[in-house]
């Protein structure tokens, strides 16, 4: 039978969507159907969840979020606010049909551009940027195997950081306030607007068995924190923050090692450290953990826009805004930041 595209809206179609993704190679945590409700409820963004159907079965999916921003224009993105998204299709024909429908949505709605953030390159020719990688560590059921693969200098750094009176606790929503407090301080120092606390709360409530918070404490003071996702044997490093004044204690060394051990002990196969710009300090740091770069592909279809957008912190256009944000009072950034963050994919 021929392929067709449907728009998935309700829980029934969502269950079929997630069933298709379960255990499938290339399927990512960020493609699960519940992100549709999260983005609609927390940000008010309209979502299009496209599925390719053959013989009444799903053979491909493409989640899309429409962002209409006075600051950055009208964008159709897969997926905003997280590390990546894109198409997951069992057939090349299904991928092509999903992309054609996405292009049609751009044209019909007067969207500036479509942006696909993917771990695989679309077979359909599209303008492509390859400036991002996902730093990935292959795991082992025995964390000692990972430990022994580190260079001696890296092992020494980790041991030294433990001597700085650092401990790690992990859990779920009960650690949300601590996590959010650390993240707000960290992101303000970076000049990055933060999301609403309710966004993270909704994610934890929606995926209680697929998420975990880790907090590094120096005595009774939280100094670093992270929120990870778990799906299909892969740990997704989603958000992480360090209180600047405690960086000298190297809490990130303790934090990452505890998260890696936890992942090994719980049967995970890969640890994604999150995306990094090529040749950046972040990429260099993650390579010390023996993480290997996995290419990510930012691909575009231009609607009303004439050029591929440059929405990144390396764009000099945003340099002044970033510097100004760093100087604002923390209370103000937590109040105003969520309204700006909701518009930055």
C-alpha positions as CSV (number, residue, x, y, z in Angstrom):
1,X,0.0,0.0,0.0
2,X,1.1,3.6,-0.6
3,X,2.4,5.9,2.1
4,X,0.4,8.7,3.7
5,X,1.1,11.4,6.2
6,X,-1.1,12.0,9.2
7,X,-1.0,14.6,12.0
8,X,-0.9,12.9,15.4
9,X,-2.9,14.7,18.1
10,X,-4.4,12.4,20.7
11,X,-3.1,9.9,23.3
12,X,-4.0,7.0,21.1
13,X,-1.9,8.1,18.2
14,X,0.8,9.1,20.8
15,X,0.9,5.6,22.1
16,X,1.4,4.2,18.6
17,X,4.1,6.9,18.0
18,X,6.1,5.9,21.1
19,X,5.6,2.2,20.3
20,X,7.2,2.8,16.9
21,X,10.3,4.5,18.6
22,X,10.8,2.0,21.3
23,X,14.0,0.0,20.7
24,X,14.5,1.5,17.2
25,X,18.0,2.5,16.2
26,X,18.4,6.2,15.9
27,X,15.3,6.9,18.0
28,X,15.9,9.6,20.6
29,X,14.4,10.7,23.9
30,X,13.6,14.1,22.4
31,X,11.3,12.4,19.8
32,X,8.9,10.9,22.3
33,X,5.3,12.1,21.8
34,X,4.9,13.7,25.3
35,X,7.3,16.6,24.3
36,X,4.3,17.8,22.2
37,X,2.2,18.5,25.3
38,X,5.3,19.9,27.2
39,X,6.0,22.5,24.5
40,X,2.4,23.4,24.0
41,X,1.6,23.7,27.8
42,X,4.9,25.3,29.0
43,X,5.6,27.7,26.0
44,X,2.3,28.0,24.2
45,X,3.9,26.8,20.9
46,X,1.9,25.0,18.3
47,X,3.2,21.6,17.4
48,X,2.9,19.4,14.4
49,X,3.6,15.7,15.0
50,X,3.8,14.1,11.6
51,X,3.7,10.3,11.1
52,X,4.2,8.3,7.9
53,X,1.7,5.5,7.7
54,X,1.8,2.3,5.6
55,X,-0.6,-0.6,6.0
56,X,-2.0,1.2,9.1
57,X,1.4,1.1,10.8
58,X,3.7,4.0,11.5
59,X,6.9,3.7,9.5
60,X,8.4,7.2,10.2
61,X,7.9,10.2,12.5
62,X,8.8,13.9,12.5
63,X,8.1,16.1,15.6
64,X,7.9,19.9,14.8
65,X,7.4,22.9,17.0
66,X,6.3,26.3,15.6
67,X,7.9,29.3,17.3
68,X,6.5,32.7,16.6
69,X,8.8,35.3,18.1
70,X,9.1,39.1,17.7
71,X,12.8,38.7,18.3
72,X,13.7,35.9,16.0
73,X,10.8,35.5,13.6
74,X,8.7,32.5,12.7
75,X,10.5,29.2,13.0
76,X,9.5,25.5,12.5
77,X,12.0,23.5,14.4
78,X,12.7,19.8,15.3
79,X,13.5,20.1,18.2
80,X,13.9,23.4,20.0
81,X,15.2,23.7,23.6
82,X,16.8,20.3,23.6
83,X,19.8,18.8,21.9
84,X,18.3,17.5,18.7
85,X,15.3,15.9,17.1
86,X,14.6,15.3,13.4
87,X,13.1,12.4,11.4
88,X,13.1,8.8,12.5
89,X,12.0,6.7,9.6
90,X,12.3,3.0,8.7
91,X,12.0,3.8,4.9
92,X,13.7,6.4,2.8
93,X,10.4,7.0,1.1
94,X,8.8,7.8,4.5
95,X,11.5,10.3,5.3
96,X,11.1,12.1,2.0
97,X,7.3,12.3,2.4
98,X,7.6,13.6,6.0
99,X,10.0,16.3,4.8
100,X,7.7,17.3,1.9
101,X,4.9,17.8,4.4
102,X,7.1,19.8,6.6
103,X,8.1,22.1,3.7
104,X,4.4,22.4,2.8
105,X,3.7,23.6,6.4
106,X,6.4,26.2,6.1
107,X,4.9,27.5,2.8
108,X,1.3,27.5,3.9
109,X,1.9,29.2,7.3
110,X,4.4,31.8,6.0
111,X,7.2,30.4,8.2
112,X,10.6,32.0,7.9
113,X,12.4,28.7,7.8
114,X,12.4,25.0,8.8
115,X,15.3,23.8,11.0
116,X,16.0,20.1,11.4
117,X,18.5,19.2,14.2
118,X,19.4,15.6,13.6
119,X,21.8,12.8,14.3
120,X,21.5,11.6,10.8
121,X,21.7,13.6,7.5
122,X,18.5,13.7,5.5
123,X,18.6,11.9,2.2
124,X,16.7,14.9,0.7
125,X,19.2,17.6,-0.4
126,X,18.9,20.5,2.0
127,X,21.3,23.4,3.0
128,X,23.3,21.9,5.9
129,X,25.4,23.2,8.8
130,X,27.8,20.8,10.5
131,X,29.0,23.0,13.3
132,X,27.7,20.8,16.1
133,X,28.6,17.4,17.5
134,X,27.3,15.2,20.2
135,X,30.2,14.0,22.4
136,X,29.4,10.4,23.1
137,X,31.0,7.9,25.5
138,X,30.5,4.2,25.0
139,X,29.7,2.6,28.3
140,X,30.4,-0.7,30.0
141,X,28.5,-2.6,32.7
142,X,31.6,-2.3,34.8
143,X,32.5,1.4,35.5
144,X,36.1,0.3,36.3
145,X,36.6,-0.4,32.6
146,X,35.7,3.2,31.8
147,X,37.9,4.4,34.6
148,X,40.9,2.4,33.4
149,X,40.5,3.9,29.9
150,X,41.0,7.4,31.2
151,X,44.4,8.9,30.9
152,X,46.3,9.0,34.2
153,X,46.0,12.8,34.3
154,X,42.2,12.6,34.0
155,X,42.1,10.1,36.8
156,X,44.3,12.3,39.0
157,X,42.0,15.3,38.4
158,X,38.9,13.3,39.4
159,X,40.6,12.0,42.6
160,X,41.8,15.5,43.5
161,X,38.3,16.9,43.0
162,X,36.8,14.4,45.5
163,X,39.2,15.7,48.1
164,X,37.5,19.2,48.0
165,X,34.7,18.0,50.3
166,X,32.4,17.3,47.4
167,X,29.5,14.8,47.6
168,X,26.8,13.9,45.0
169,X,23.1,13.2,45.6
170,X,20.7,12.2,42.9
171,X,17.0,11.8,42.6
172,X,13.9,13.2,41.0
173,X,11.5,16.1,41.6
174,X,12.5,16.5,45.2
175,X,15.8,18.0,43.9
176,X,14.2,20.4,41.5
177,X,14.5,23.6,43.6
178,X,18.2,22.9,44.2
179,X,18.8,22.2,40.6
180,X,16.9,25.3,39.4
181,X,18.8,27.5,41.8
182,X,22.2,26.3,40.6
183,X,21.1,26.5,37.0
184,X,19.8,30.1,37.3
185,X,23.1,31.3,38.8
186,X,25.2,29.4,36.2
187,X,23.2,30.6,33.2
188,X,23.2,34.2,34.3
189,X,27.0,34.1,34.5
190,X,27.0,32.8,30.9
191,X,24.5,35.5,29.7
192,X,21.9,32.8,28.9
193,X,18.1,33.4,29.7
194,X,16.7,30.6,31.8
195,X,13.4,28.7,31.3
196,X,10.6,28.7,33.8
197,X,10.9,26.4,36.8
198,X,7.6,24.8,35.7
199,X,9.2,23.7,32.4
200,X,11.6,21.4,34.2
201,X,8.9,20.4,36.7
202,X,6.7,19.3,33.8
203,X,9.5,17.3,32.2
204,X,10.2,15.5,35.5
205,X,6.5,14.8,36.0
206,X,6.0,13.6,32.5
207,X,9.1,11.3,32.4
208,X,9.6,10.2,36.0
209,X,11.4,7.0,35.0
210,X,13.4,8.6,32.2
211,X,14.9,11.6,34.0
212,X,17.2,12.1,37.0
213,X,18.8,15.1,38.7
214,X,22.3,15.0,40.1
215,X,23.6,17.7,42.6
216,X,27.1,18.2,43.8
217,X,27.3,19.6,47.3
218,X,30.3,21.3,49.1
219,X,29.3,20.8,52.7
220,X,25.7,21.9,52.7
221,X,26.1,24.2,49.7
222,X,24.9,23.0,46.2
223,X,27.7,24.0,43.7
224,X,26.8,22.1,40.6
225,X,23.7,20.2,39.2
226,X,22.6,18.4,36.1
227,X,19.4,17.0,34.6
228,X,19.7,13.9,32.4
229,X,17.3,11.9,30.2
230,X,17.4,8.1,29.7
231,X,16.0,6.3,26.7
232,X,16.8,3.3,24.5
233,X,20.1,2.7,26.4
234,X,21.3,6.2,26.0
235,X,21.9,8.9,28.6
236,X,21.2,12.4,27.3
237,X,23.0,15.2,29.2
238,X,20.3,17.9,28.9
239,X,21.1,20.7,31.3
240,X,24.0,21.4,33.6
241,X,25.1,24.3,35.7
242,X,28.0,25.2,38.0
243,X,28.1,28.1,40.5
244,X,31.0,30.2,39.2
245,X,32.6,30.9,42.5
246,X,33.0,27.1,43.1
247,X,34.6,26.2,39.7
248,X,38.0,26.1,41.4
249,X,36.8,23.0,43.3
250,X,36.3,21.2,40.0
251,X,32.8,19.9,40.9
252,X,32.2,19.0,37.2
253,X,34.8,16.2,37.5
254,X,32.9,14.6,40.5
255,X,29.5,15.3,38.8
256,X,30.4,13.6,35.5
257,X,32.1,10.6,37.1
258,X,29.1,9.9,39.3
259,X,26.7,10.2,36.4
260,X,28.8,7.9,34.3
261,X,29.0,5.3,37.1
262,X,25.2,5.5,37.6
263,X,24.7,5.0,33.9
264,X,27.0,1.9,33.8
265,X,25.3,0.4,36.9
266,X,21.9,0.8,35.3
267,X,22.8,-0.9,32.0
268,X,23.0,2.2,29.8
269,X,25.0,1.8,26.6
270,X,26.0,5.3,25.7
271,X,26.5,8.6,27.5
272,X,25.8,11.7,25.4
273,X,27.5,14.7,27.1
274,X,25.2,17.0,25.2
275,X,26.0,18.9,22.0
276,X,29.1,21.0,21.5
277,X,30.4,23.4,18.9
278,X,33.3,22.0,17.0
279,X,36.7,23.0,18.3
280,X,35.1,24.6,21.4
281,X,36.3,24.4,25.0
282,X,33.3,22.2,25.7
283,X,34.4,19.7,23.0
284,X,37.9,19.7,24.5
285,X,36.7,19.1,28.0
286,X,34.5,16.1,26.9
287,X,37.3,14.5,25.0
288,X,39.1,14.1,28.3
289,X,36.4,11.7,29.2
290,X,37.2,9.6,26.1
291,X,34.0,10.8,24.5
292,X,34.0,10.7,20.7
293,X,32.4,13.3,18.5
294,X,29.2,12.2,16.7
295,X,28.3,14.6,13.9
296,X,25.0,16.5,14.2
297,X,23.3,18.0,11.2
298,X,21.4,21.3,11.2
299,X,19.4,21.3,7.9
300,X,17.2,24.0,6.5
301,X,14.4,24.7,4.2
302,X,13.9,28.4,3.7
303,X,10.4,29.9,3.5
304,X,10.2,33.6,3.7
305,X,13.8,33.9,4.9
306,X,16.5,34.6,2.3
307,X,19.5,33.1,4.2
308,X,20.3,30.4,6.7
309,X,19.9,31.9,10.2
310,X,22.8,32.4,12.6
311,X,21.1,31.9,16.0
312,X,24.1,31.1,18.0
313,X,26.2,32.7,20.8
314,X,29.2,33.0,18.4
315,X,27.2,35.5,16.3
316,X,28.7,39.0,17.2
317,X,25.2,40.4,16.8
318,X,24.3,38.9,20.2
319,X,27.5,39.7,22.0
320,X,26.3,42.9,23.6
321,X,23.1,41.3,24.8
322,X,25.0,38.5,26.4
323,X,27.3,40.8,28.2
324,X,24.4,43.0,29.4
325,X,22.5,39.9,30.7
326,X,25.5,38.9,32.8
327,X,25.3,42.2,34.7
328,X,21.6,42.0,35.6
329,X,20.4,41.0,39.1
330,X,19.7,37.3,39.4
331,X,16.2,37.9,40.6
332,X,15.4,39.9,37.4
333,X,16.9,37.3,35.1
334,X,14.7,34.6,36.7
335,X,11.7,36.8,36.2
336,X,12.3,38.1,32.6
337,X,14.5,35.2,31.3
338,X,11.7,32.7,30.7
339,X,9.8,35.0,28.3
340,X,13.0,35.4,26.2
341,X,14.1,31.7,26.5
342,X,10.7,30.6,25.1
343,X,11.6,32.4,21.8
344,X,15.1,31.0,21.4
345,X,15.0,27.5,19.8
